[in-house]
Amino acid sequence: MVATVTVIMIFSIPIVAIVTDHFQQQTKTKHNMLKDEIELEKLKHENYLIETEKLRLELDLMKVNSPSGESKIL
């Protein structure tokens, strides 16, 4: 009986280490994915701001270029 417990204990330590290492690698991978997603969202937001500013400038240019202040936009 003691020998069986000893064998189980000897083999369980490496198995626990392997499982723990696997979970740590999964956590690191998820962390890197979240960092990439946050960076992507920052880039999307920056792009949105740039596009909005570009459209606003084009709208202002159209208002300036319209004859006698008539607005064809509205």
Secondary structure, 3 states (H helix, E strand, C coil): CHHHHHHHHHHHHHHHHHHHHHHHHHHHHHHHHHHHHHHHHHHHHHHHHHHHHHHHHHHHHHHHHCHHHCCCCC
